[in-house]
């Protein structure tokens, strides 16, 4: 069955493409085929006199920058670098001098020496452990920066082991201290108490979040996002409690029933759910989720509705935890000027990072997308 994407997803993917992200990169990051993205570009991007797309110009600029960087390195290496010299020590000196400006990987590639040989020569006197630590630090920094500084020592340790390193958590913690880096997470989740007078409804799950497959139990909730121009805005999210994947979300300027309805519709579309007689959706007792429109929508899909007890956010801890993570890893680190700026950032975080790249301890260090894919492959 062909997967369909809503208008907002198309607009945001094309916006990212116009900002310079290539189609292959977008396809890999967001799990959308390249052919689909190119079709969107053909449909929504106006023709230019040159016959080149905006993505082509960005790619040309990137290639020109790379060639200029390599050319600059060769110039600084003097004319004899173009010949194969017997003594590589001079090349290593050039690498030492230029490594503050250019990556070691680029320098060794342009100057035609292996990265491992360079490190072996540079750290011949220190112990093998010291050499490993220096290489480890570089790997740690690469993983750390790729995660946008979100990963702490436990997740970096796991990623290092995936790369073949035999390394313990304490060693990684020590090296991170030496590098002066740490996870940017700065606030812990603190459940809020709801003092509003609400009518209690049946809690079907009773904090039993155990599942054996996807589309058995979902959690939904709303959180607040502040922008400088529009003030408070609102994000409604739906999570599959098996994969921990955010399967649907809607972002709006007002906390209305429509945003929870739109988030549920997106979840149904993404999961290709025709009806859910065995599906339970957990929400709080907010007026958006107890509205006639939303309750009627669940009835149409035969989805059972389970409600949090009053003042007990732990009854929906999965989605509560996601919103707390979103705040710690993204929202609290930035100041969004406008609604549209926040909208794009949330799309990148949810679809590009959280679902497809961020490993999850409770999923045995799989990403939510990997957890879902495993189920679909075994079905």
C-alpha positions in Angstrom: 0.0 0.0 0.0 1.4 3.4 -1.0 2.1 5.6 2.0 0.4 9.0 1.8 1.8 12.2 3.3 -0.1 15.3 4.4 0.3 18.8 3.0 2.3 20.0 6.0 4.9 17.2 5.6 5.3 18.1 2.0 5.8 21.8 2.7 8.3 21.2 5.5 10.4 18.7 3.4 10.5 21.1 0.5 11.4 24.0 2.9 14.3 21.9 4.2 15.4 21.1 0.7 15.3 24.8 -0.2 17.5 25.5 2.8 20.2 23.2 1.3 19.4 19.7 2.6 19.7 17.3 -0.3 17.0 14.9 -1.5 19.0 11.8 -0.6 19.6 13.2 2.9 16.0 14.0 3.4 15.0 10.6 2.2 17.3 8.8 4.6 16.5 11.1 7.6 12.7 11.0 7.3 12.1 7.7 5.6 10.5 9.1 2.5 11.6 7.8 -0.9 13.7 10.0 -3.1 11.2 9.6 -6.0 8.4 10.9 -3.8 10.4 14.0 -2.8 11.4 14.7 -6.4 7.8 14.4 -7.5 6.9 17.0 -4.8 9.7 19.3 -6.1 8.4 18.9 -9.6 4.9 19.7 -8.5 5.6 22.6 -6.1 8.9 24.2 -7.3 8.7 26.7 -10.1 10.9 26.2 -13.2 13.9 28.6 -13.4 15.5 30.0 -16.5 18.7 28.1 -15.9 16.9 24.8 -15.7 18.6 24.2 -12.3 16.7 23.6 -9.1 17.5 25.3 -5.8 18.8 22.0 -4.5 21.3 21.9 -7.5 22.7 25.3 -6.6 23.1 24.3 -3.0 24.9 21.1 -4.0 27.2 23.1 -6.3 28.1 25.5 -3.5 28.8 22.6 -1.2 31.1 21.0 -3.7 32.8 24.3 -4.4 33.4 24.7 -0.7 34.9 21.2 -0.4 37.2 21.7 -3.4 38.3 25.1 -2.1 39.0 23.6 1.3 41.1 20.8 -0.3 42.9 23.3 -2.5 43.7 25.4 0.5 45.2 22.4 2.3 47.4 21.5 -0.7 48.6 25.1 -1.0 49.6 25.1 2.7 51.4 21.8 2.2 53.8 23.3 -0.4 54.6 22.0 -3.9 56.5 18.8 -2.7 53.2 17.4 -1.3 52.2 16.7 -4.8 55.0 14.2 -4.9 55.2 11.1 -2.7 57.9 12.0 -0.2 59.8 9.2 1.6 59.5 10.9 5.0 55.9 11.6 6.1 57.0 13.5 9.2 56.7 16.8 7.3 53.1 15.9 6.3 52.3 15.1 9.9 53.6 18.4 11.0 51.3 20.1 8.5 48.4 18.1 9.8 49.3 19.1 13.4 49.4 22.7 12.3 46.1 22.7 10.3 43.9 20.4 12.4 42.4 23.3 14.3 41.0 24.6 11.0 40.3 21.4 9.1 39.1 17.9 10.2 41.8 15.4 10.5 39.9 13.0 8.2 39.9 15.7 5.4 43.6 16.5 6.0 44.8 12.8 5.8 42.6 12.2 2.8 44.0 15.1 0.8 47.6 14.6 1.9 47.3 10.8 1.1 48.2 9.4 4.4 46.1 7.1 6.5 44.4 8.4 9.6 45.5 5.5 11.7 49.1 5.9 10.6 49.0 9.5 11.4 47.8 8.8 14.9 50.3 6.0 15.3 53.1 8.4 14.4 51.9 11.2 16.5 51.4 9.1 19.6 54.3 6.7 19.2 55.8 7.6 22.5 52.6 7.5 24.6 51.1 4.2 25.5 48.6 2.4 23.3 45.9 3.3 25.9 46.7 7.0 25.4 46.5 6.6 21.6 43.1 4.9 21.9 41.9 7.6 24.2 42.7 10.3 21.7 40.9 8.3 18.9 38.0 7.7 21.3 37.7 11.4 22.0 37.3 12.1 18.3 34.7 9.4 18.0 32.9 10.7 21.1 32.8 14.2 19.7 31.5 13.0 16.3 28.6 11.1 18.1 28.0 14.0 20.4 27.8 16.6 17.7 25.6 14.3 15.5 23.1 14.0 18.3 23.2 17.8 18.5 24.8 17.5 22.0 21.8 15.6 23.3 23.5 12.2 24.1 25.1 11.7 27.4 27.7 9.0 28.3 25.3 6.0 28.4 24.1 6.5 24.8 27.5 7.5 23.5 29.0 4.3 25.1 26.4 2.2 23.3 27.1 3.9 20.0 30.8 3.4 20.4 30.2 -0.3 21.0 28.2 -0.4 17.8 31.3 1.0 16.0 33.4 -1.9 17.4 35.0 -0.2 20.5 35.4 -2.2 23.7 34.8 0.6 26.1 33.0 1.0 29.5 30.7 3.7 30.7 33.2 5.1 33.3 35.9 5.5 30.7 33.5 7.4 28.4 32.4 9.6 31.3 36.1 10.4 32.1 36.9 11.3 28.5 33.8 13.4 28.2 34.9 15.3 31.3 38.3 15.9 29.7 36.7 17.2 26.6 34.4 19.4 28.6 31.2 18.1 27.0 28.0 16.8 28.5 24.4 16.2 27.5 22.5 19.5 27.0 19.6 18.1 29.0 19.2 20.4 32.0 15.8 19.8 33.5 14.1 16.7 34.8 10.5 15.8 34.3 8.2 16.8 37.1 4.6 15.8 36.9 2.1 18.6 37.5 -0.9 18.3 39.7 -4.3 19.1 38.1 -6.5 21.0 40.5 -9.4 21.6 38.1 -12.7 20.0 38.9 -13.3 17.2 36.4 -15.5 14.1 36.2 -13.6 10.9 36.5 -13.9 8.3 33.7 -12.8 4.7 33.3 -9.1 4.0 33.3 -8.8 0.9 31.2 -5.0 0.6 31.1 -4.3 1.2 34.9 -0.6 1.9 34.1 -0.3 -1.4 32.3 1.7 -0.3 29.2 2.9 -3.8 28.2 2.4 -4.6 24.5 3.4 -7.4 22.1 3.1 -5.4 18.9 2.3 -2.0 17.4 -1.2 -0.5 17.3 -2.3 -2.1 20.6 -1.9 0.9 23.0 -1.5 4.5 22.1 -1.0 7.5 24.3 -2.0 11.1 23.5 -1.4 14.5 25.1 -1.0 18.2 24.6 2.0 20.4 25.6 2.8 24.1 25.4 5.5 25.7 23.2 6.3 29.4 23.6 7.1 31.7 20.7 8.3 35.4 21.0 5.8 36.7 18.4 2.6 34.6 18.9 3.1 33.7 22.6 2.0 30.3 23.7 1.3 27.6 21.0 0.3 24.0 21.4 1.5 20.6 20.3 -0.8 17.6 20.4 1.0 14.2 20.0 0.1 10.5 19.6 2.6 7.8 20.6 2.5 4.1 20.0 3.4 2.6 23.3 5.1 -0.5 21.8 7.6 1.4 19.5 7.6 4.7 21.4 7.3 6.3 18.0 5.4 9.6 17.6 2.9 8.3 15.0 0.9 11.6 14.7 1.1 15.2 15.9 -0.6 18.5 15.2 0.8 22.0 16.1 -1.5 25.0 16.4 -1.8 28.5 17.8 -4.9 27.6 19.8 -5.6 24.6 22.1 -8.7 23.5 20.4 -10.3 20.1 19.8 -9.2 20.3 16.2 -5.5 19.8 17.0 -6.2 16.5 18.9 -8.5 15.4 16.1 -5.8 16.3 13.5 -3.1 14.4 15.5 -5.3 11.3 15.7 -6.1 11.5 12.0 -2.4 11.7 11.2 -1.7 8.7 13.4 -4.4 6.7 11.7 -3.0 7.6 8.3 0.6 6.9 9.1 -0.3 3.5 10.7 -2.7 2.7 7.8 -5.3 1.8 10.4 -8.8 1.1 9.0 -10.3 0.3 12.4 -8.9 -0.5 15.8 -11.2 -2.9 17.8 -8.1 -4.1 19.8 -6.6 -0.6 20.2 -6.8 1.4 23.4 -6.0 5.2 23.5 -4.9 6.7 26.8 -5.5 10.5 27.3 -6.1 12.9 30.2 -9.5 14.3 31.1 -9.0 17.6 29.2 -12.0 19.1 27.4 -10.3 18.4 24.0 -10.2 14.7 24.6 -13.6 14.4 26.3 -15.3 16.5 23.6 -18.1 15.0 21.5 -16.1 15.4 18.3 -13.2 13.5 19.6 -15.2 10.8 21.3 -17.3 10.3 18.2 -14.1 10.0 16.1 -12.8 7.1 18.3 -16.2 5.4 18.0 -15.9 5.5 14.2 -12.6 3.6 14.4 -13.8 1.3 17.2 -11.0 2.5 19.4 -11.4 2.1 23.2 -10.8 5.3 25.2 -8.9 5.0 28.5 -8.6 8.1 30.8 -6.0 9.2 33.3 -7.2 9.5 36.9 -7.5 13.1 38.1 -4.1 14.5 38.8 -2.2 11.4 37.8 0.0 12.0 34.8 1.8 8.7 35.4 -1.3 7.0 33.9 0.1 8.3 30.6 3.8 8.3 31.4 4.9 7.4 27.9 3.7 10.5 26.1 4.4 12.6 29.2 8.0 11.4 29.1 8.2 12.3 25.4 7.0 15.8 25.9 9.5 16.2 28.7 12.3 14.9 26.5 11.2 17.3 23.7 11.4 20.2 26.1 14.8 19.2 27.5 16.5 18.3 24.2 15.0 21.0 21.9 12.5 23.6 23.2 14.4 24.8 26.3 17.6 25.2 24.3 16.1 27.7 21.8 13.9 30.8 21.6 11.5 30.5 18.7 10.7 33.9 17.2 7.6 32.8 15.3 5.1 30.0 15.0 6.6 28.9 11.7 10.1 28.7 13.1 8.9 26.5 15.9 6.8 24.4 13.4 9.9 23.6 11.3 12.0 22.8 14.4 9.4 20.4 15.8 9.2 18.7 12.4 12.9 18.2 12.3 13.1 17.0 15.9 10.2 14.5 15.8 10.5 13.1 12.3 14.2 13.6 11.7 15.7 13.0 15.2 13.4 11.4 17.7 11.7 8.8 15.5 14.5 7.8 13.3 17.9 8.6 15.0 17.4 8.8 18.8 18.1 5.4 20.4 15.9 4.4 23.3 17.0 2.5 26.4 13.7 0.8 26.9 13.8 -0.4 23.2 17.2 -2.1 23.8 18.8 0.9 22.2 16.8 0.7 19.0 15.2 3.8 17.5 11.4 3.9 17.5 11.4 3.5 13.7 13.7 0.4 14.0 11.4 -1.1 16.6 8.4 -0.6 14.4 10.2 -1.9 11.3 11.2 -5.1 13.2 7.5 -5.8 13.9 6.5 -5.2 10.3 9.3 -7.5 9.0 8.3 -10.4 11.4 4.6 -10.1 10.6 
